[in-house]
Amino acid sequence: MTLLAVVGGTGLAGRAVVAHAVAAGHQVRSLSRHLPPADKRVAGADYVQADLRTGAGVDAALKGVDALVEAMDARAGAALQALPVMSVATLAAADRAGVQRCVLLTIVRAGECRMGYYQAQAARALSYEQSGLATSVVYATQFHNLVGGIFAAGAKVGIIPAFKGVSFQTISTADLAAVLVAQALHGGQEKSSVRAGGPAVQGMHEMANAWKLATGSKALVTALPLPGSFGAFLRAGKNLVPDAAVGTETFSDWLAEK
Ligand SMILES: NC(=O)c1ccc[n+]([C@@H]2O[C@H](COP(=O)([O-])OP(=O)(O)OC[C@H]3O[C@@H](n4cnc5c(N)ncnc54)[C@H](OP(=O)(O)O)[C@@H]3O)[C@@H](O)[C@H]2O)c1
């Protein structure tokens, strides 16, 4: 039986990886700074406290681990600045523990967007690509939850934002988890990288209308410009990988499930 560590196993993507790996019969250890309450745990998984920024608890948490998936995140401030270093720390700790394969979850073409969050994601990917360990980098498109979250946040002030000229190829974290676990269990010493997108490219306006219908929101779907480097990145379709549409759950499926 493989012992898989999921660094950030309590997060949105990490939880799905833990659930997928447990269901596939693997032994799973989630690492995070905070332990989740009982009702947020995946039955059968172990949850341990470890901080990849300070190093506290990390070596003990990786003892005996065969493969690792890194699904940590930080959105802003000092934590975001530290994120690339945390990926380097993850690799160093994995090396000390003799972990056979390390898999990083990051975002498609992050290096092509000047936004700080995306630059941090690109730096993490580079550290995996350049490390001497057997690694896989999974470049994923935006999650259904991310776009749904933008709609939900806007709806609170009466507007469901549809950024002009923007499409997404959102993927479910469950579909992505299958890709991440498959990469983690990939034998051999060679490095690999894969792109993983959702099943369909959809205009944001169409997605906004689907979200409004599914949630019964009274807010108005509103076309808005999205300035800045992130807007330019999205309008250029750099967030899309139509030739790597590995997910099966559509945005509408995800809405129906919610
Ligand atoms: N959102 C998207 O649309 C999208 C699309 C493609 C790829 N991704 C990638 O997916 C990754 C995961 O995103 P997510 O939304 O699932 O993240 P998330 O829900 O914010 O979860 C982050 C996880 O990291 C843990 N963490 C943060 N700092 C830590 C530290 N110092 N030591 C140990 N654990 C730490 C958190 O637990 P604690 O806070 O308890 O430590 C939590 O388990 C991102 O890095 C991003 O590259 C996201």
The ligand as an SDF file (V2000), in Angstrom:
LIG
                    3D

 48 52  0  0  0  0  0  0  0  0999 V2000
   -8.3790   28.1000   -7.4370 N   0  0  0  0  0  0  0  0  0  0  0  0
   -8.2030   27.7560   -8.7080 C   0  0  0  0  0  0  0  0  0  0  0  0
   -9.0510   28.0070   -9.5790 O   0  0  0  0  0  0  0  0  0  0  0  0
   -6.9360   27.0110   -9.0910 C   0  0  0  0  0  0  0  0  0  0  0  0
   -6.7850   26.6160  -10.4340 C   0  0  0  0  0  0  0  0  0  0  0  0
   -5.6550   25.8910  -10.7980 C   0  0  0  0  0  0  0  0  0  0  0  0
   -4.7040   25.5810   -9.8360 C   0  0  0  0  0  0  0  0  0  0  0  0
   -4.8870   26.0000   -8.5550 N   0  0  0  0  0  0  0  0  0  0  0  0
   -3.8510   25.6300   -7.5720 C   0  0  0  0  0  0  0  0  0  0  0  0
   -4.3880   24.8880   -6.5220 O   0  0  0  0  0  0  0  0  0  0  0  0
   -3.5910   25.1160   -5.3660 C   0  0  0  0  0  0  0  0  0  0  0  0
   -4.4840   24.8810   -4.1700 C   0  0  0  0  0  0  0  0  0  0  0  0
   -5.5300   25.8400   -4.1620 O   0  0  0  0  0  0  0  0  0  0  0  0
   -6.7830   25.7000   -3.1860 P   0  0  0  0  0  0  0  0  0  0  0  0
   -7.7850   26.6980   -3.6260 O   0  0  0  0  0  0  0  0  0  0  0  0
   -7.1800   24.2700   -3.0380 O   0  0  0  0  0  0  0  0  0  0  0  0
   -6.1070   26.2090   -1.8140 O   0  0  0  0  0  0  0  0  0  0  0  0
   -6.8150   26.4370   -0.4040 P   0  0  0  0  0  0  0  0  0  0  0  0
   -8.2110   25.9320   -0.3970 O   0  0  0  0  0  0  0  0  0  0  0  0
   -6.5770   27.8580   -0.0100 O   0  0  0  0  0  0  0  0  0  0  0  0
   -5.9680   25.4910    0.5730 O   0  0  0  0  0  0  0  0  0  0  0  0
   -4.6510   25.7930    0.9100 C   0  0  0  0  0  0  0  0  0  0  0  0
   -4.1000   24.6670    1.7560 C   0  0  0  0  0  0  0  0  0  0  0  0
   -2.7230   24.9560    2.0670 O   0  0  0  0  0  0  0  0  0  0  0  0
   -2.5220   24.8000    3.4710 C   0  0  0  0  0  0  0  0  0  0  0  0
   -1.4110   25.6520    3.8730 N   0  0  0  0  0  0  0  0  0  0  0  0
   -1.2810   26.9920    3.6950 C   0  0  0  0  0  0  0  0  0  0  0  0
   -0.1360   27.4200    4.2310 N   0  0  0  0  0  0  0  0  0  0  0  0
    0.4870   26.3230    4.7470 C   0  0  0  0  0  0  0  0  0  0  0  0
    1.7120   26.1220    5.4470 C   0  0  0  0  0  0  0  0  0  0  0  0
    2.5300   27.1390    5.7670 N   0  0  0  0  0  0  0  0  0  0  0  0
    2.0500   24.8620    5.8110 N   0  0  0  0  0  0  0  0  0  0  0  0
    1.2160   23.8220    5.5340 C   0  0  0  0  0  0  0  0  0  0  0  0
    0.0460   23.9520    4.8810 N   0  0  0  0  0  0  0  0  0  0  0  0
   -0.3200   25.1980    4.5030 C   0  0  0  0  0  0  0  0  0  0  0  0
   -3.8700   25.1960    4.0660 C   0  0  0  0  0  0  0  0  0  0  0  0
   -4.0660   24.7160    5.3820 O   0  0  0  0  0  0  0  0  0  0  0  0
   -3.6790   25.6250    6.6820 P   0  0  0  0  0  0  0  0  0  0  0  0
   -4.1370   27.0200    6.3940 O   0  0  0  0  0  0  0  0  0  0  0  0
   -4.3920   24.9680    7.8320 O   0  0  0  0  0  0  0  0  0  0  0  0
   -2.2040   25.5090    6.8070 O   0  0  0  0  0  0  0  0  0  0  0  0
   -4.8070   24.4650    3.1010 C   0  0  0  0  0  0  0  0  0  0  0  0
   -4.8610   23.0980    3.4210 O   0  0  0  0  0  0  0  0  0  0  0  0
   -3.0600   26.5570   -5.5420 C   0  0  0  0  0  0  0  0  0  0  0  0
   -1.7250   26.6830   -5.1530 O   0  0  0  0  0  0  0  0  0  0  0  0
   -3.1370   26.8160   -7.0170 C   0  0  0  0  0  0  0  0  0  0  0  0
   -1.8570   26.7130   -7.5860 O   0  0  0  0  0  0  0  0  0  0  0  0
   -5.9660   26.7030   -8.1590 C   0  0  0  0  0  0  0  0  0  0  0  0
  1  2  1  0
  2  3  2  0
  2  4  1  0
  4  5  1  0
  4 48  2  0
  5  6  2  0
  6  7  1  0
  7  8  2  0
  8  9  1  0
  8 48  1  0
  9 10  1  0
  9 46  1  0
 10 11  1  0
 11 12  1  0
 11 44  1  0
 12 13  1  0
 13 14  1  0
 14 15  2  0
 14 16  1  0
 14 17  1  0
 17 18  1  0
 18 19  2  0
 18 20  1  0
 18 21  1  0
 21 22  1  0
 22 23  1  0
 23 24  1  0
 23 42  1  0
 24 25  1  0
 25 26  1  0
 25 36  1  0
 26 27  1  0
 26 35  1  0
 27 28  2  0
 28 29  1  0
 29 30  1  0
 29 35  2  0
 30 31  1  0
 30 32  2  0
 32 33  1  0
 33 34  2  0
 34 35  1  0
 36 37  1  0
 36 42  1  0
 37 38  1  0
 38 39  2  0
 38 40  1  0
 38 41  1  0
 42 43  1  0
 44 45  1  0
 44 46  1  0
 46 47  1  0
M  CHG  2   8   1  16  -1
M  END
$$$$
